[in-house]
């Protein structure tokens, strides 16, 4: 996977920070977005992030996910 790839969430992932469902459980399974970053460094230092793939689903909504939760479209 690389920045710019279109992806779909293939597993059930529940988030509580979706702008249209704030504070409520929202399942991302089946939603599509674009990879906007892969987190490997923070302030110039290497990191081992638990959720390294940042996916932008809309202008107002981004989420960090694992590679195993995504499939390339």
C-alpha positions in Angstrom: 0.0 0.0 0.0 1.1 3.5 -0.7 -0.1 7.1 -0.4 -2.8 7.8 -2.9 -4.2 4.3 -3.2 -8.0 3.9 -3.0 -9.0 1.4 -0.2 -12.0 -0.2 1.3 -12.4 -1.3 4.9 -12.9 -5.0 4.8 -13.3 -5.8 8.5 -15.6 -4.4 11.2 -14.0 -1.3 12.7 -16.0 0.8 15.2 -15.1 4.4 15.7 -16.7 7.1 17.8 -15.2 10.3 16.1 -17.2 10.2 12.8 -18.4 13.8 12.3 -22.0 12.8 11.4 -22.3 10.3 14.3 -20.2 12.0 17.0 -20.2 10.2 20.3 -22.0 7.2 18.8 -20.6 3.9 17.6 -20.1 3.9 13.8 -18.9 0.8 11.9 -16.5 1.6 9.0 -16.9 -1.8 7.3 -17.4 -1.3 3.5 -16.5 2.5 3.5 -14.0 3.7 0.9 -11.3 6.3 1.1 -7.8 7.2 0.1 -4.6 6.6 1.9 -3.2 10.1 2.9 -0.2 9.0 4.9 1.7 6.0 6.3 3.1 6.8 9.7 6.7 5.6 10.0 8.3 8.8 11.5 7.3 11.4 14.1 9.4 14.6 14.4 12.2 12.9 12.4 12.4 9.8 14.6 11.3 6.3 13.5 8.1 5.0 15.3 6.3 1.7 15.3 2.7 2.9 15.2 -0.1 0.4 16.1 -2.4 1.9 13.5 0.1 3.2 10.8 -2.2 3.8 7.8 -4.1 7.2 7.8 -7.1 7.0 5.5 -9.1 10.0 4.4 -12.8 9.1 3.9 -14.0 12.7 3.4 -12.8 16.2 3.9 -13.9 16.1 7.5 -13.1 12.5 8.4 -9.8 10.7 8.7 -9.0 7.5 10.6 -5.9 5.5 11.5 -6.2 1.8 10.6 -4.1 -1.3 10.3 -3.1 -2.7 6.8 -5.0 -5.9 7.6 -8.3 -4.0 7.9 -8.0 -2.6 4.4 -8.1 -3.9 0.9 -7.0 -2.0 -2.2 -9.7 -1.2 -4.8 
